[in-house]
């Protein structure tokens, strides 16, 4: 039976990926850099503000993939740029900061991500953005594009950081404010603030969020949207605050950089499960043990499956469950509508029943 199914050998470089040359590396703060890429010869990279690129590098002999949000805006004719904050123990973030330089060629997956919002020239909205630390990166792209392409829209940004030196894009936000005037409001909150600080100080709280919303509401805007990205504790405060103010879930958008607390996967039957994986018009069968996700088992079996974060945050390994039963794990990267349609993220999915079938895409 297995002879009817083709098996691909994993290639060193995926032919569908982009090979991008670094134009420059810009130091934003003491622990954050922006990697600016040249546009490929085939034409400008098409992406929506809020999406991310997945960088692929070999570190200590192992190929590592990590997703990083685009902070650039094509509305400003900016070169595609990702901004990366060094993380203690982060293999890719430290590798980028220590080794990336102008002229290097990097393998990159095409832009992905659903943390986006509709932007139209005739649009008129009030966009509230709540960022923390490196969570500013997709929000910066969204803010710039909205202000540039929607002249009747307004953006309010509440940005929380450890201290003044940690504010990524501080001068760029000031320049954006100078360009757009009252259409952009930037409010900072610092855990440790200098004595002459005019913004909020201390940890971001529900009271601060409510005060900002109360002061910033503008009755002329009937279309109001809320977007948040940053550390999980900070985002929880934002989401709880919005929920407490009875703001509808459908106008609240979030992007996680870290996975939610993992739940233990318990499969009653210890036997390996047969999973059929449909990919690029070909079908592959793999036996999946309880100890591995469907993605892990597929990669170990030599199937060249797409993936990026491996923690349920992005959608690179998204698949649709055709039949069978799986433990879907913490698939934070999927929207509620995607989950209702039967989509799963294979990096956090474990086989529960036998004879499972998934189609990647």
C-alpha positions in Angstrom: 0.0 0.0 0.0 2.7 2.5 0.9 4.3 2.1 -2.6 1.3 4.1 -4.1 2.4 7.2 -2.2 5.4 9.3 -3.2 7.9 10.6 -0.8 10.0 13.7 -1.3 13.5 14.1 -0.1 14.0 17.3 1.9 15.9 19.8 -0.2 18.5 22.1 1.3 16.8 25.1 -0.2 13.0 25.2 -1.0 12.6 26.4 -4.5 9.5 28.3 -3.5 11.4 30.4 -1.0 13.0 33.7 -1.7 16.7 34.4 -1.7 17.1 38.0 -0.4 20.2 40.1 -0.1 20.6 42.3 3.0 20.8 45.9 2.1 21.7 47.1 5.6 21.4 46.3 9.2 20.1 49.2 11.4 20.7 49.3 15.1 17.4 50.5 16.6 18.2 50.0 20.3 20.9 48.3 22.3 19.2 44.9 21.7 17.1 45.4 18.6 18.1 45.6 14.9 16.2 46.2 11.6 17.3 44.0 8.7 16.6 45.8 5.5 16.4 43.6 2.3 17.0 44.5 -1.3 13.9 43.8 -3.4 14.4 40.6 -5.5 15.2 40.9 -9.2 11.8 39.2 -9.9 9.9 42.2 -8.6 8.9 43.8 -5.3 7.7 41.6 -2.5 3.9 41.8 -2.1 2.8 41.9 1.6 0.1 43.3 3.8 1.0 45.5 6.7 1.0 43.2 9.8 2.4 40.2 8.0 5.8 38.5 8.7 8.7 36.9 6.9 10.3 33.7 8.0 14.1 33.7 8.0 15.9 30.5 7.5 19.6 30.1 8.6 21.9 27.2 9.5 23.1 27.7 13.0 25.6 25.1 14.5 24.8 22.8 11.7 21.0 22.9 12.1 18.6 24.7 9.9 16.5 27.2 12.0 13.4 29.0 11.0 11.9 32.0 12.8 9.1 34.3 11.9 9.6 38.1 12.2 7.1 40.8 11.5 7.7 43.3 8.7 8.0 46.8 10.1 8.3 48.5 6.7 5.5 49.9 4.6 5.2 49.5 0.9 3.0 52.7 0.9 6.2 54.6 1.7 8.2 52.7 -1.0 10.4 51.2 1.8 12.5 48.2 1.2 11.1 45.1 3.0 12.4 45.2 6.6 12.0 43.0 9.6 12.9 44.2 13.1 14.3 41.7 15.6 14.9 42.0 19.3 17.6 40.0 20.9 16.1 37.4 23.2 18.1 35.6 25.9 18.8 32.1 24.6 17.2 32.9 21.3 19.3 31.1 18.7 18.0 33.1 15.7 17.7 36.5 17.3 21.2 36.4 18.6 22.5 35.0 15.3 20.9 37.8 13.4 22.3 40.5 15.8 25.8 39.0 15.8 26.4 37.9 12.2 23.9 39.5 9.7 25.6 42.2 7.6 25.0 44.0 4.3 25.6 41.8 1.3 24.6 38.5 2.9 22.0 36.4 1.1 19.3 34.9 3.3 16.7 32.3 2.5 13.3 33.7 3.4 9.8 32.2 3.1 7.2 34.4 1.4 5.1 36.8 3.6 2.4 35.2 5.7 0.1 36.1 8.6 -3.5 37.1 9.3 -2.8 40.0 11.7 -4.0 42.4 9.0 -6.7 45.0 8.6 -8.5 46.3 5.5 -7.0 49.6 4.2 -8.8 51.6 1.6 -8.2 55.1 0.3 -11.8 56.0 1.1 -11.6 54.5 4.6 -12.3 56.5 7.7 -11.5 54.7 10.9 -10.0 55.2 14.3 -7.4 52.6 14.9 -6.2 51.9 18.4 -2.9 50.1 18.6 -1.5 48.6 21.9 2.1 47.5 21.7 4.7 46.2 24.1 8.4 45.9 23.4 9.1 44.3 20.0 5.4 44.0 19.5 5.6 47.4 17.9 7.0 45.9 14.7 3.8 44.9 12.9 2.0 47.8 14.5 4.5 50.2 12.9 3.8 48.8 9.5 0.1 49.0 10.0 0.2 52.6 11.4 2.4 53.9 8.6 0.3 52.3 5.9 -3.0 53.4 7.4 -1.9 57.0 7.8 -0.4 57.2 4.3 -3.2 55.5 2.4 -6.3 56.5 4.4 -6.1 60.3 4.8 -9.4 60.4 6.7 -8.3 57.8 9.3 -6.7 58.3 12.7 -4.3 56.2 14.7 -3.8 56.1 18.5 -0.8 54.1 19.7 -0.2 53.1 23.4 3.3 51.7 23.6 4.7 50.0 26.7 8.4 49.5 27.3 10.9 48.8 30.1 12.6 52.2 29.9 13.2 55.1 27.5 16.3 53.4 25.9 14.1 50.3 25.1 11.7 52.3 22.8 12.1 50.8 19.3 11.4 53.4 16.6 11.4 56.3 19.0 12.7 58.9 16.5 10.7 57.3 13.7 7.5 57.6 15.6 8.3 61.3 16.3 8.9 61.9 12.6 5.6 60.1 11.8 3.8 62.3 14.3 5.4 65.4 12.7 4.2 64.3 9.3 0.6 63.4 10.2 -0.1 65.8 13.1 -3.3 65.1 15.1 -4.0 62.0 13.0 -1.4 60.2 15.0 -1.3 60.1 18.8 1.6 58.3 20.4 1.3 57.5 24.2 4.2 55.9 26.0 4.2 53.9 29.2 7.5 53.1 30.8 8.1 50.7 33.7 11.1 52.8 34.8 10.7 56.5 33.7 13.0 59.4 34.0 12.1 62.2 36.5 11.0 64.6 33.7 8.9 62.0 31.9 5.6 63.3 30.6 4.0 59.9 29.7 2.7 57.1 31.9 5.0 55.3 34.3 4.9 51.9 35.9 3.4 48.8 34.5 0.6 49.0 31.9 -2.8 48.7 33.8 -6.4 48.5 33.0 -6.9 52.0 34.5 -4.3 53.4 32.1 -5.9 51.7 29.1 -9.4 53.0 30.1 -8.1 56.5 30.6 -6.4 56.5 27.2 -9.5 55.2 25.5 -11.7 57.8 27.3 -9.5 60.7 26.3 -8.9 59.5 22.7 -12.4 58.6 21.6 -13.7 60.7 18.7 -17.4 60.6 17.9 -16.8 61.3 14.2 -15.3 57.8 13.7 -18.0 55.1 13.6 -15.5 52.5 12.4 -13.2 51.8 15.4 -10.7 48.9 15.4 -8.3 47.6 18.1 -5.1 45.8 17.5 -2.5 44.5 20.1 0.9 42.8 19.9 3.4 42.2 22.6 4.3 40.0 25.6 1.5 37.7 26.7 0.9 39.3 30.1 0.6 42.8 28.5 -1.8 41.6 25.9 -3.9 39.8 28.5 -4.3 43.2 30.3 -5.3 44.8 27.0 -7.8 42.1 26.0 -9.3 42.0 29.5 -9.7 45.8 29.5 -11.4 45.8 26.1 -13.7 42.9 27.2 -14.6 44.8 30.4 -15.6 47.8 28.2 -17.9 45.5 26.2 -16.0 46.1 23.0 -17.1 43.5 20.4 -14.6 40.7 19.8 -14.9 41.1 16.0 -13.1 44.4 16.1 -10.3 43.3 18.3 -7.2 41.8 16.6 -4.2 40.2 18.4 -0.8 38.9 17.3 1.2 36.7 19.7 5.0 36.3 19.6 5.1 33.7 22.3 2.8 30.7 22.6 0.2 30.4 25.2 0.9 28.0 28.1 1.1 24.5 26.7 -1.5 22.0 27.7 -0.4 18.4 28.2 -1.4 16.1 25.3 -3.0 12.9 26.5 -3.7 10.2 24.0 -5.5 7.1 25.4 -4.1 4.7 22.8 -0.3 4.4 22.8 -0.1 2.9 19.3 1.3 5.0 16.4 -1.4 6.5 14.2 -1.5 6.5 10.3 -1.8 10.0 8.9 -2.1 10.8 5.2 -0.6 14.2 4.3 -1.7 15.8 1.1 0.9 18.3 -0.1 1.3 20.0 -3.5 -0.8 17.4 -5.3 1.0 14.4 -3.8 -0.1 12.2 -0.9 2.2 10.8 1.7 1.5 8.4 4.6 3.4 8.5 7.8 3.1 6.8 11.2 2.8 9.3 13.9 3.7 8.4 17.5 2.1 10.0 20.5 5.3 11.8 21.4 5.5 13.8 18.2 3.3 16.4 16.4 2.1 15.5 12.9 4.6 18.1 11.6 7.5 16.5 13.5 6.7 13.1 12.3 6.3 14.2 8.7 9.6 16.1 8.7 11.4 13.1 10.3 9.9 10.9 7.5 11.5 13.2 4.8 8.3 15.0 3.7 9.2 18.6 2.8 6.4 20.2 4.7 6.2 24.0 5.2 6.7 25.3 8.7 8.1 28.3 10.6 7.5 29.0 14.3 6.7 25.4 15.4 4.7 26.7 18.3 1.3 27.4 16.9 1.7 31.1 16.4 2.2 31.4 12.6 0.2 29.7 9.9 3.0 28.3 7.8 2.1 24.7 8.6 -1.7 25.2 8.3 -3.7 22.3 7.1 -7.3 21.3 6.8 -8.5 18.2 8.6 -10.2 16.0 6.0 -11.0 13.1 8.3 -10.0 11.6 11.6 -9.5 13.1 15.0 -6.6 15.1 16.3 -5.6 17.0 19.4 -5.4 20.5 17.9 -3.1 22.0 20.6 -2.7 25.8 21.2 -3.2 27.0 17.7 -3.1 30.7 18.5 -2.2 31.6 15.0 -5.6 30.6 13.6 -8.6 32.8 13.6 -11.9 31.6 15.0 -13.3 31.3 11.5 -10.4 29.2 10.3 -10.8 26.8 13.3 -14.6 26.5 12.5 -13.7 25.7 8.9 -11.6 22.8 10.1 -8.1 24.2 9.7 -5.4 23.1 12.1 -1.7 23.9 12.7 0.3 20.7 12.3 3.2 21.8 14.5 0.9 21.5 17.6 -1.4 18.8 16.3 -1.2 15.3 17.7 -2.9 12.2 16.2 -5.8 10.8 18.3 -7.5 8.4 15.9 -6.2 6.1 13.2 -6.5 6.9 9.5 -6.3 10.7 9.7 -6.1 12.8 6.5 -4.9 16.4 6.3 -4.4 18.7 3.3 -1.7 21.4 3.7 -2.5 24.9 2.5 
